[in-house]
Amino acid sequence: MPYKKKLSIAILGSTGSIGKTSLKILSNNLNIFKIDLLACNKNKQIILRQINKFLPKYVIINNLNAYKILKKVKYKKKIKFFNSIKEFNNFNKKKFDKVILGISSLDGLDYAFSFIKYSNEMLIANKETIVCGGNFFLNTAKKHHCEIKSIDSEHYCLSQLLNIIDPKEIDKIYLTASGGPFLNKNLSDVSKINAKFAVKHPMWKMGKKISVDSATMANKGLEVIEASILFGINLEKIKIKIHTESKVHSIVILKNGLVYLLAHNTSMRIPIENSLLTSKSVFKNKNFFLKKIFSPYHLTNII
């Protein structure tokens, strides 16, 4: 179904894993979306390809050398370049329909606070924003009429379950963890492991920073805090469950004994795509739906 007005999109961290996945989805739906802003740190080769393909109105490049080089390139249309968020803040007065925050670690915090003023909806893959910004960030977003949604697989799945469950009936919530590359390793083995092994996640393809955090389980601790803040759930109710296949992402156990599990294949494309394409009539990529997740071993491992 054709759209009268395309939705305006900004990708913060466009050259990273989340950014590249998001752009793949958007490139298949350019009848619905237009990419108006790309932001990255310094990856000249990737951002140049993205600029030439999507021809955004605005590009933010933090690295001064990369900014100077790419600003001089001739493009098919006029593009406004910025070397910092501050420069963009002094210029921009318009809102984007959806902003995807894919910048990892605390580097994403400045972007998150800056762009809630320019977002109708912010899709966050940066858990440090919620953990560090807390309710102050969420309240500031409300003030600017910006809806905050997490596109981390666990929090996306949990949000879908909470849409159909009365919070008063919840006994426990489990966020699942694959265990990462260190699972079942002896301490003596771990001491000999190098960084290359640490970022080689057995189930997910992610950036280096989040891969290391996942390997040490630090990432899962942040996810528990994020879930508590984002959904207003008592921290004591949220637990972690090792589930090596990474098929089920969130589990909700009710006081009456019923258990809700939400699952999808190990692809960040699923929560991102479902968050972008909220209408079932335009969701075409059914090949990403779950395949063969439940064997007796899987069920035993989950429950």
C-alpha positions in Angstrom: 0.0 0.0 0.0 1.6 3.3 -1.0 2.1 6.0 1.7 1.2 9.6 1.2 4.1 10.8 3.3 7.3 8.8 3.9 8.5 8.5 7.5 11.7 10.5 8.3 14.5 8.3 9.8 17.7 9.1 11.6 20.3 6.4 12.1 22.8 7.2 15.0 25.7 4.8 14.6 25.0 3.9 11.0 28.3 2.2 10.4 27.9 -0.2 13.4 26.1 -3.5 13.6 22.7 -2.1 14.5 23.0 0.7 12.0 23.9 -1.5 9.1 21.1 -4.0 10.0 18.6 -1.1 10.2 19.7 0.2 6.8 19.3 -3.2 5.2 15.7 -3.3 6.4 15.0 0.3 5.4 16.5 -0.2 1.9 13.8 -2.8 1.2 11.1 -0.3 2.3 12.0 3.0 0.7 8.4 3.4 -0.3 7.6 4.0 3.4 10.8 5.5 4.8 13.3 8.1 3.8 16.7 8.2 5.6 17.3 11.9 6.5 20.3 11.6 8.8 23.3 9.4 9.2 25.7 9.7 12.1 29.0 7.8 12.7 32.4 8.2 14.3 35.1 7.7 11.6 34.5 4.8 9.3 35.0 6.7 6.0 34.5 3.8 3.6 31.2 2.5 5.0 29.7 6.0 5.6 30.6 7.1 2.1 28.8 4.1 0.6 25.8 4.8 2.8 25.7 8.5 1.8 25.9 7.7 -1.9 23.1 5.1 -1.6 20.6 6.9 0.6 21.5 10.6 0.0 20.5 11.8 3.4 19.9 15.5 4.2 22.3 15.5 7.1 25.4 13.6 8.1 27.2 13.9 11.5 30.8 12.6 11.5 32.6 12.9 14.9 36.2 12.3 13.6 37.6 15.6 12.3 39.8 14.0 9.6 37.0 11.9 8.2 34.6 14.9 8.4 36.9 17.1 6.4 37.5 14.4 3.7 33.9 13.4 3.2 32.6 16.9 3.3 34.6 17.7 0.1 33.2 14.8 -1.9 30.8 15.6 -4.6 27.4 13.9 -4.2 24.3 13.7 -6.3 22.5 16.2 -4.1 23.4 18.8 -1.5 24.1 17.3 1.9 24.7 19.2 5.1 27.7 17.9 7.2 28.3 18.4 10.9 31.4 17.5 13.0 29.6 17.3 16.3 26.2 17.0 18.0 26.5 20.6 19.2 26.8 21.8 15.6 23.7 19.9 14.6 21.8 21.1 17.7 22.5 24.7 16.7 21.2 24.0 13.2 18.3 21.6 13.5 14.7 22.6 14.3 12.7 19.6 12.9 11.7 16.3 14.3 12.3 12.8 12.8 9.5 10.2 12.9 11.9 7.5 14.1 15.5 7.7 15.4 17.5 4.5 15.8 20.2 4.7 18.5 22.9 2.1 17.7 25.9 3.8 19.2 27.4 1.6 21.9 28.5 2.4 25.5 28.3 5.8 27.1 29.1 7.4 23.7 25.4 7.0 22.9 24.3 9.0 25.9 24.9 12.4 24.5 23.2 11.5 21.3 20.2 10.1 23.2 19.6 13.2 25.2 20.2 15.5 22.2 17.9 13.6 19.9 14.8 13.1 22.1 14.1 16.7 21.2 14.1 15.7 17.5 12.3 12.3 17.8 8.7 11.2 17.8 10.0 7.7 18.5 13.4 6.6 19.6 14.4 2.9 19.1 17.3 2.2 21.5 19.9 -0.5 21.2 22.1 1.3 23.7 21.3 0.0 27.2 23.7 2.5 28.9 21.3 5.2 28.0 18.5 3.8 30.2 20.9 2.6 32.9 22.7 5.9 33.2 19.9 8.3 32.2 17.3 6.4 34.2 13.9 8.0 34.9 15.4 11.4 34.3 15.9 10.4 30.6 12.5 8.8 30.3 10.7 11.8 31.9 12.7 14.2 29.6 11.6 12.1 26.6 7.9 12.4 27.8 8.4 16.2 28.1 9.4 16.3 24.4 6.7 13.8 23.4 9.2 11.2 22.3 8.3 7.6 22.8 11.2 5.4 23.9 11.4 1.7 22.8 14.2 -0.8 23.3 15.2 -2.9 20.3 17.4 -5.2 22.3 16.0 -8.7 21.7 15.2 -9.4 25.4 13.5 -6.0 26.1 11.6 -6.0 22.8 10.2 -9.5 23.6 9.5 -8.5 27.2 7.6 -5.4 26.0 5.4 -7.6 23.7 4.6 -9.8 26.7 3.8 -6.9 29.0 1.3 -5.6 26.4 -0.9 -8.6 27.1 -0.1 -9.3 30.8 -1.3 -7.5 33.9 1.9 -6.4 35.8 0.1 -7.2 39.1 -0.1 -10.9 38.1 3.7 -11.2 37.5 5.7 -13.4 39.9 9.1 -13.5 38.1 10.6 -12.3 34.9 13.6 -14.1 33.3 15.9 -12.5 30.7 17.8 -15.2 28.9 21.6 -15.3 28.3 23.4 -17.7 25.9 26.4 -17.8 28.3 28.8 -16.6 25.7 32.1 -18.1 24.6 33.3 -18.5 28.3 30.4 -20.8 29.3 31.7 -24.0 30.9 35.3 -22.9 30.8 37.5 -23.4 33.8 39.1 -20.3 35.4 42.5 -21.6 34.4 41.3 -21.7 30.8 39.8 -18.2 30.9 43.1 -16.7 32.0 44.7 -17.9 28.8 41.9 -16.6 26.4 42.7 -13.7 24.2 40.4 -10.9 23.0 39.8 -12.5 19.6 38.1 -15.5 21.4 36.1 -13.1 23.7 34.4 -11.4 20.8 33.6 -14.6 19.0 30.1 -15.0 20.3 28.6 -18.5 19.7 25.1 -17.3 18.7 25.1 -13.5 17.9 27.0 -11.3 15.5 27.6 -8.1 17.4 30.1 -5.3 17.8 33.3 -5.8 19.8 32.3 -3.8 22.9 28.9 -5.6 23.4 30.5 -8.9 22.6 33.1 -8.5 25.4 30.3 -7.4 27.8 28.3 -10.4 26.8 31.2 -12.8 27.3 31.8 -11.5 30.9 28.0 -11.3 31.6 28.3 -7.6 32.4 25.9 -6.9 29.6 23.2 -9.1 31.2 23.5 -7.2 34.4 22.9 -3.9 32.5 19.9 -5.5 30.8 18.3 -6.4 34.2 18.7 -2.8 35.4 17.4 -1.5 32.0 14.3 -3.7 32.2 13.6 -2.5 35.7 13.8 1.2 34.8 12.2 0.9 31.4 9.1 -1.1 32.4 8.9 0.1 36.1 9.4 -3.5 37.4 10.8 -4.3 40.9 14.4 -5.3 40.4 13.9 -8.3 42.7 11.5 -9.9 40.2 13.9 -9.9 37.3 16.2 -12.9 37.0 18.7 -14.3 34.4 18.3 -17.7 32.8 21.1 -19.4 30.8 19.6 -20.6 27.5 22.5 -21.5 25.1 20.4 -21.6 21.9 19.3 -18.0 22.3 15.8 -18.8 20.9 13.7 -17.7 23.8 14.5 -14.1 24.9 12.1 -13.3 27.7 10.0 -15.4 30.1 7.2 -14.2 32.4 6.0 -16.4 35.2 2.6 -15.5 36.6 1.5 -16.0 40.2 -1.1 -18.5 39.0 1.6 -20.7 37.6 1.2 -19.9 33.9 4.4 -19.2 32.0 4.7 -16.9 28.9 7.8 -17.3 26.7 8.6 -15.2 23.6 11.0 -16.5 21.0 12.6 -15.6 17.7 15.7 -16.6 15.7 19.1 -15.2 16.7 18.8 -12.1 14.4 18.6 -8.5 15.6 16.7 -7.9 12.4 13.6 -9.3 13.9 13.1 -6.8 16.8 14.3 -3.9 14.6 12.1 -4.8 11.7 9.1 -5.3 13.8 9.7 -2.0 15.6 10.0 -0.2 12.2 7.2 -2.0 10.4 4.4 -1.9 12.9 1.7 -2.8 10.3 1.5 -6.5 9.5 0.4 -5.6 6.0 3.9 -4.3 5.1 5.9 -7.0 6.9 7.2 -9.1 4.1 10.3 -10.8 5.4 8.7 -13.9 6.8 11.9 -16.0 6.1 13.1 -14.6 9.4 10.4 -16.3 11.4 11.3 -19.0 13.9 12.3 -22.5 12.6 12.6 -25.6 14.6 13.3 -24.1 18.0 11.5 -26.6 20.3 13.2 -30.0 20.8 12.9 -31.8 24.2 16.5 -30.5 24.9 15.5 -26.9 24.2 12.4 -27.1 26.5 14.4 -28.6 29.3 17.1 -26.0 29.0 14.6 -23.1 29.1 12.3 -24.2 31.9 
